Structures are given as C-alpha cells and as structure tokens.
Amino acid sequence: MKIYNKIVYDIDNNIIEEDSYEYEGPLALADFVSTAATAATPYMPYVAAGTAVLAGRQASKVGAYNKAIADRNFRVKVQEAERIEQQKEFDLARFDQKFLQLQGQTKTAVLTSGAELSGSGLRALKFNADQAEIEKNIIDYNSKVAKFRKLEEANFARMSGELAKQQAKATELGYYAQAGTSLLKAFE
C-alpha cells in the first residue's frame, strides 16, 4: 500500500511532486471522533460536572427572571386596584353632581307647576334621595369587589413568583448534585 506524505498538483490536475512510501503492516481505523472520544474519556466526569454547574447557574437565573416577572405583575395588579378605588371616587363625585341636578330639576318642576313643596313633591324628592343612596352603595360595592379581585390576582402573581424561585432552586440543587456525582465517578 502506498502512503503519501505530500502530493503537489498543477493546474491541469497532473502530479508534479510526490513524496510517498510503501507500507505493508496492520491497518486500523483512525477517525477523529473515535480518537477524540478515547482521549477525552478520563476527563468526561469533569466535563459533566462543569456542565452541571453551568446548568445550575442557568436554572438560578431563570428562576430569578421568572420571579422578577411575577413581582412586576404583582405591582401592576396593585396599581390596577388603586385605579379602581380612584375611579370609584370619581364616579361617586360625578353621580352626586348629576343627582343634585336631578333634585334641582324636580324642585323646579314642582314649584313651576304651582304646587307647594309638600306632599307628593316632597315624596318625589325623598324617593330620589333613597334611590341615589342605593345607587351609591352599588357603585361602592362593585368597586370593592373589583379591587378585591385585583388584589387577589396580585397575591397570586407574588405566590407564582415565589414558586418559580423555589422550583429553580430545586433544579439548581439537582444540577449541583449531578456535578458532585460526576466528580465522585472520576475517583472510582
């Protein structure tokens, strides 16, 4: 079998220089993957340990990121609850303004009709006032329910963040345990 050390070709693919020798010995497959795997085998526990440590650090970063997202969601939900409270105050003030207009229109209608502000005229004003109080209670109740829901969503976001952090910590510890196991195998 001819083994080439060097071959030089010209532009027309003709050999212009050759350095070779004849070989008649045993042959072995010398591919890169097999050779590299055989050479790397003693170091594999260290590579596995290093990879596990890196995976543990990454798991910790993922957990911190997920917790940061959940904390942000918590803050958003608390702000939404505060906006609901502000909206309630605005709605009640606007309602009071409209109610005063209605009461004024009712008084004007009663007095311009020639009637006195007594009897049915007063009953109409009292009925309007009672209905206004009921409406204000409904506005207050609905805003409290909506605010409570937002605060519950905020609490759920916070709990989700803590859960993500704890899950990442458990994953991180698992990777560190893998690293330790890989290193122990190196000493077997």
N, C-alpha and C positions, 0 to 999 in steps of 0.2 A: 504494500500500500504506500502511496506517495503522500507525504506530509509536506505541505507548503508553509514556509516561513514568510515568504514575500513573493508577490506577483505584481508586475507593472505592465499595464496595457497601453497601447497607443490609441489614437482617436478612432481607428477602424477596428478596434477590439482584437488586435494582434498582440501576443505576448512579446514584450521587448526585453524583459528582465525577469528572471525566475530564481528563487532560492528554495530548494526542497531537498528532501532525503527520503530514502526507502525505509519503511518500518514494517516489521513482521512480529508484533507482540500481541498481548491480550488487549481487547478493546473494552471500554466502559463508557456508559452514557454520562456525559459531563454537562448537563443542562444547568442553567443559572438557578432555577427555583429549588431543585434538589440540593445543590451545593450550598445555597444560602440558608435553606431550612436546616440542613445538617450543622452548619456553622453556628446558626443562631439558637439552636436547641438549648444549650446551657443557660442562655440569657432570657429565655421565654418567661420564667417566673417573674423576673424583674420588669420586663416589658408589660406583662399582665398587671403587675402591681402598680406600675406607673400609670397605666391606662385607667385602672380602677380609681386611683386617687384623683385623676383629672375628671373622671365621670362624677365622682363625689362632689368635687368643687362645682361642677356644672349644675348638678342637682340642687345644690345650695343656692346658686344664683337664680335658677328657675323658680325655686320656692320664694326667694326674696322678691323677684319680679311679680309673681302672682299675688303675693301679699300686698305689694305696692298698688297693684290694680284694684284689689279689693278695698284697700284703705281709701283710694280715690273714690270708688263707688260709694263707700260709706259717707264720705264728705259731701258728695253730690246729693245723696238722699236726704241728709240732714238739711242741706240748703233748700231742697225742694219742700221739706216740711216747714221751714221758716217762711218760704214764699207762700205757702198755703195759709199760714197764720196772717201774713201781711195782706193777702188777697181777701181774707175774711174781714179784716178791719176796714178795708176799702169798700167791700160790698155792703157792710153794715152802715157805713157813713153815707154811701150813695142811697141805700134803702131809706134811711132816716130823712134824707133830703126829699126824696120822692114822696114819702109819707106826709111830711109837712105840707108839701104842695097839694096833695090829695085832701088833707084835712082843711086847708085854706079854701080849696075849691068847693068842698062840701059846705063849709060855713057860709061862703058867698052865695051858693045856690039856695040855701035855706033862707038867708036874710033877704035876698033879692026877690024871693017868691012872696014876700010879705008876711011870712010866718016868723014867730019868735023862736029863739034858740032854746027850745024846751021840747019836751015830749018826744015825738018821732025824730026831730032834728038832732037832739042830744043822743038818742038811741043809735042813730046812724054814726055819729062821731065815736061813741063808745064801741060799737061793733068794729069800726075801722081800727081803733086802737087795739082791741083784743086780737084782731086778725094780724095786725102789724107785729104784735108781741110773739104770736105763734110763728110767723114767718122769720123773725129774727132768731128764734130758738132753732128753727130748722137750719138756717144758714150756719149758726154756731155748731150745731150737732154734726152736720155734713163736713164742716171744715175739721172738726176734731177727729172724725173717722178717717178722713183723707190724711191728716197729719200723722195719726197713729200708724196707718199703713206705711207711710214713707219712713217713719222711724223703725218699724219692723223690718222693712227692706234694708235699711241702713245697718241694723243689727245683724241681719242675715249676711250682708256683704262683709261685715267685720268678722263674723264667725267663719265664713268661707276663706277669708284671708289667713286666719289662724290655722285652719285645717290644711290649706295649701302649704303653709310654712312647716307644719308638723309632718306632713307627708313627704315633703322634700328632705326634711331632717332624717326621717327613717330611711329614705332612699340613699341619702348621703352616707349614713352609717353602714348600710348594706354594702355599698361600694368600698368603704374603708375596710370592712370585714373581708371582702374579696381580696383586697390588696394584701392584708395580713396572711390570708390563706395561701396566696400565691408565693409570698416570701417564705412561708414555712415549707412549702414544697421544694423550694430551692435548697434547703438544708437536709432534705431526706436522703 
